[in-house]
Amino acid sequence: MKSLFTALFLVCALATASFAQTPAKPTALTPIEDQPGLPRVLLIGDSISIGYTIPVRNLLKGKANVHRIPANGGPTKNGIANIDKWLGDGHWDVIHFNWGIHDLKIMPDGKRQVEPGDYEKNLRALVAKLKATGAKLIWATTTPIPDGPLNPPRSFGKVSEYNEIADRVMKENGVAIDDLNTLITPHLAEMQIPHDVHYKSEGYITLAKQVAASIEAALPAKK
């Protein structure tokens, strides 16, 4: 009997050790290691961009090192507070970025988290920071927010108003525009989670295909 317990203990111990040594499955927020010789790309955005990060990496595998900020980008005021840390000291060839949904969120005082005038001011400051890197910049338009009650309960201002502000800022600064809003709008019924701003897997794959294509078109020519 003693030998049986000893054997069971050893089996459990080995199983536990094996489990402990199994590396955690990478997520969109898991830092990546650069493959030498490939251009470096940075994705900046909220949970929508988190959703398309891994498929974009897969689509650009062998073509670019696709990094992303290690968090939900939140509203533009969060970008202002963190942009230097997110950019770091490394060289970026392409930066694909968005802020909007969190700025639009209506707070308990009835105001948006970032009101339109401040949204424009913040975007201009952020674009100036991004342009200073020398990277090619690509702005992603803010994707649609469903009408009616949302789960979890929350409310937002009009996406079109903030997209118009961003469109003006980007055009004045010569920033390319990746119009994800126009891309996904005809497919909301089948690709967006009901009563939610987020997407089913096919929605994120659809977004990722266009994001990857816009990035690939901006990559530096091979030497």
NUFI-439869 format. One record per residue: residue in three letters; y negated, x, z of N, C-alpha, C in turn. Coordinates in steps of 0.02 Angstrom, whole numbers, plus 50000, padded with zeros to 5 digits. Each point is the difference from the previous one (the first is absolute). Last residue first. Layout:
NUFI-439869
ALAYXZYXZYXZ
...
//
This chain:
NUFI-439869
LYS477095076147523499805006449970500575003349963
LYS499394972950049500445005650017499785006349964
ALA498264980450069500475001849948500415006050022
PRO499014982750183499795005649957500545001749949
LEU499784974850093500255006550021499755005549953
ALA499664975549982499455004150027500235007050020
ALA501484982749917499505001049948499435004750022
GLU501684993450155500275004649950499495001549945
ILE499454983650163499995006850027500245005149948
SER500124977349946499295002050004499945007150027
ALA502154990349993499755001149932499285002450001
ALA501004993650204500295006349975499745001749931
VAL499374979350093499705005550038500255006749973
GLN500984980649913499325001049974499655005750036
LYS502164994350072500045002249930499305001249972
ALA500234990950219500145007249996500025002549928
LEU499764976650047499405003750015500115007549991
THR501884986749976499524998549946499355003850011
ILE501595001050169500225004049943499544998949941
TYR499654987150193499805007050011500225004549942
GLY500664977549992499285000549996499765007150009
GLU502274994750031499835000149929499255000349989
SER500844998250223500135006549970499825000349926
LYS498604982850139500725001349999500115006649963
TYR497634996150123500414998649942500745001050012
HIS497464993450146500485005149979500474997449945
VAL498304987650125499665004449952500495005049970
ASP500604974250089499945006950023499645004049946
HIS501014977249990499524999950056499895007050029
PRO502035000849845499614993950012499575000650063
ILE500635021249849500324996350054499574993950016
GLN500035010549753499655000650064500384996050053
MET500745000449770500015006850027499655000950067
GLU500234979449858500675002750008500015006750036
ALA497944988049963500484994950022500695002950013
LEU498185013349907499984998950072500554995250024
HIS499305009949775500685000250026500044998350075
PRO497975002449857500434995049967500704999550030
THR498415016150094499794993050008500464995149963
ILE500055025250000500474996250042499854992550003
LEU498645016149868500715001049985500434994950037
THR497685001350045500144996549937500745000549982
ASN499325012050189499884992850011500184996049938
LEU500015023950001500614997050026499934992550011
ASP498715019549862499894992950018500654996650021
ASP498795024949992500684997549991500004992850024
ILE497995018449920500194994150037500714997849979
ALA498265024050008500474995749963500234994250044
VAL497615012750027500674999950027500444995249959
GLY497525006649993500475002549950500715000350024
ASN497944991350111500235006750018500515002849951
GLU499044978049982499425004350007500205007350014
LYS501694983549990499725001249933499395004650004
MET501004993150203500445004649962499715001549931
VAL498874984450141499985006850029500415004949957
ARG500074977149941499345002949987499965007250025
ASP501944987850047499965001249928499335003349983
ALA500364992350221500365006349986499955001949926
ILE499094979350066499625005550031500325006749982
GLU501154980949934499405000849959499565005750027
ASN501904993650123500205003549939499405001249954
TYR499694987050192500075007150017500245004149941
GLU499794976649973499355002750020500045007450013
SER502004987849955499595001149940499325003150016
VAL501524992950173500195006449970499545001549941
LYS499304984550212500234999749931500145006949971
GLY500284995550267499494998249951500305000149930
PHE501584994650214499675005349964499424997249959
SER501914994850226499614997749942499595005749972
ARG502394993450162499395004049992499634997449939
PRO502594997550135499374996649988499415004849998
PRO502425009349924499714997050060499324997049987
ASN500714993349842500465001850053500035007750004
LEU498164979349901500395006249991500445001250061
PRO498624977949862500215003450062500445006149985
GLY498424993349796500364996250051500205004150060
ASP499765011649757499604994750031500424996650054
PRO500425026349928500154993049985499514995250034
ILE499455024949909500194997050064500124992649987
PRO500035023349824499814993250022500244998250071
THR499405026049928500464994849976499854993250033
THR498345021649939500334996750056500404994149974
THR499515022549851499684993850021500424996750055
ALA499895026649953500434994249990499644993750023
TRP499205025849907499904994550047500474994449983
ILE499915027849954500214993549972499924994850056
LEU499235027849931500024994250045500204993749962
LYS500255028749989499874994149960500124993950045
ALA499225023150115500574996349973499774994649952
GLY498615015150138500145002149931500594996449969
THR498844997850222500635003649997500145002849931
ALA498124985850054499895007050020500645004149999
LYS499974976349962499775003849942499925007450016
LEU500534985150176500565001049956499815004049938
LYS498314993950155500485004750031500575001549953
ALA498484983749931499675006650000500475005350030
VAL500694977650009500065002749932499675006949996
LEU499764988450202500695002249991500105003049930
ALA497924990250054500105006150039500705002949990
ARG499494979549899499605005349968500105006650037
LEU500994980750091500345002149939499625005749967
ASN499024989950188500585004150018500365002549938
LYS498204985149968499765006350028500575004650017
GLU500534978249930499735004049945499765006850025
TYR500744985050162500565001849957499755004449943
ASP498424990450142500315005950030500605002349959
GLY498914980349932499535005749995500305006450028
PRO501284979550018499935002749932499535006049994
GLU501274996550234499604995549958499845003349933
VAL502095003150172499475004049971499634995549951
GLN501454988950130500075006250038499495005249975
ARG499314974749976500535004149974500025006750036
LYS499124978050128499805004849949500615003749973
GLY500074984050181499874996649937499775004649944
ASP500785005150231499304998149999499794996549935
PRO502255008850038499864994350044499274997750000
MET500805012149777500115001550070499824994050044
ILE500865004749732499504996650041500195000750074
LYS500565016149774500274996050055499444997150043
LEU499815015749808499904992849989500204995650060
ASP500385023949989499284998850003499844992549997
HIS502215007149970499815000350070499254999050009
ILE500865000649778500274994350037499785000050073
GLY499285018849861499754993349983500264994450044
TRP500235027749887499844996650064499764993149981
ASN501365022449866499754993250007499824998650073
PHE500885021349800499774997450064499774992749997
HIS501105024949889500034992949983499854996350066
ILE499705026349895499984995750060499954992849977
VAL500725026549896499844992949989500004996550068
ASP500185023449996499874999249929499794992849984
TRP499765016450231500264993749972499824999649926
HIS500265019950213499724997849936500344993649977
GLY499705007550268500375001449939499634997549938
ASP499454997650242499725005949967500335001549933
GLY499684974750119500255006550021499675005749961
LEU499964974249997499955004549942500275006950016
TRP499904983550172500484998049949499995004849940
LYS498415002950173500675001650024500524998449947
ASP497794993749957500055007350000500705002350022
ILE499484976550005500095002749933500075007649999
ASN499664982650187500605004249992500055003949935
ALA498214984150076500185003750060500545005249988
ILE499304985149826499455004450018500195004550059
GLY501524983149939499995005549952499455005050016
ASN500104980450122500545004450021500055006049953
LYS498504983249946499745003650058500535004650030
THR500554985649818499625006049980499725003750060
PRO502224985850047499364998749967499625006449983
GLY502655002850021499554995350033499364998749961
GLY502105014949971499315002149992499494995350031
ASN502555006150076499684994649964499255001749997
ALA501555021250020499834994050039499794994549952
PRO500265024349952500564998550045499894993750041
ILE499235006749737499755000750068500544997650048
ARG500965009349778499574994450019499725001450070
HIS501225013549764499874999350071499654993450013
VAL501455011949792499614994150019499984999450076
ASN500425018549792500144999450071499554994350026
ALA500935002449738499455000950049500274999650070
LYS501445000149807499365000349965499415001450047
GLY502334996850066500035005449951499355000749960
LYS500274976950106500425005550021500055005249944
LEU498844977950011499665006349983500405006150022
LEU500764977650041499804999849930499695006649978
ASN500594996950229500605000249958499825000449926
ARG498264997250155500305006750006500615000649954
VAL499044978950018499575004549961500275007150002
PRO501094983850133500154999349928499545004349956
ILE499565000750233500655003049983500184998849927
THR497934990350081500025007350003500675002949977
TYR499174976150027500175002949934500065007650002
GLY499524987150200500564996749967500185003049933
ILE498095007150123500615002450034500614997249964
SER497924992249933500165006649971500615003150034
ILE499244979850086500204998849931500195006649968
SER499105000050218500714998749997500244998249930
ASP497775013549994500284996350057500744998749991
GLY498665022049893499984992749998500324996950061
ILE499915024049836499634997450058499974992549994
LEU501395023049889499904992850001499644998250064
LEU500265023849844499924996750065499894992649991
VAL501105023549862499694993449997499954997250071
ARG500465024749851500004996550064499594993749996
PRO501535016049811499354997750024500074996250066
LEU501815019149938499824993149980499324998250028
GLY501155021250041499844999449930499804993149977
PRO501555003050219499545004949970499894998749926
GLN500514981550183500425003749953499545004849963
ASP499544989450253499825000949930500565003649961
GLU500364983850215499895007049985499865000749926
ILE499494977950169500455003249951499835007349994
PRO499754979250203499695005349959500515003049952
THR500104974550089500295006550014499685005449956
LEU499594975949991499545004050040500285006950018
ALA501234983349877499405001449961499525004650037
THR502475002950076499614994049986499405002049958
PRO502645011150056499285000649989499684993249987
LYS502185003650154499854998549931499245000449990
ALA501255014850187499734993349990499834999049927
PRO501955017250075499274999549993499794992849988
THR502145009150140499864996649938499244999149993
GLN501115009250194499835004949949499844996849933
ALA500694987450191499375003250018499785004849945
PHE502114989449983499464995149989499325003350013
SER501925012750047499934999049928499434995349984
ALA500565003250224499705006149973499884999349925
THR501174982850109499295000050021499645006049971
ALA502314998549965499664994849962499264999950017
LEU501385014450123499935002449931499624995049958
ALA500534993850219499515005450001499875002649930
CYS501684983850032499344997150009499465005349997
VAL502235007349993499844996249939499304997250004
LEU500865010650192499845004849947499814996549935
PHE500734986750180499355003050016499785004949945
LEU502154990649988499494995049984499305002850012
ALA501835013450064499964999449927499454995149979
THR500505002050229499685006149975499904999849925
PHE501184982750103499294999550015499625006149975
LEU502325000549980499734994849956499254999350010
SER501235014350141499905003049935499714995049950
LYS500584992550215499425004550004499865003149932
MET501924986850023499404995850000499375004450000
//
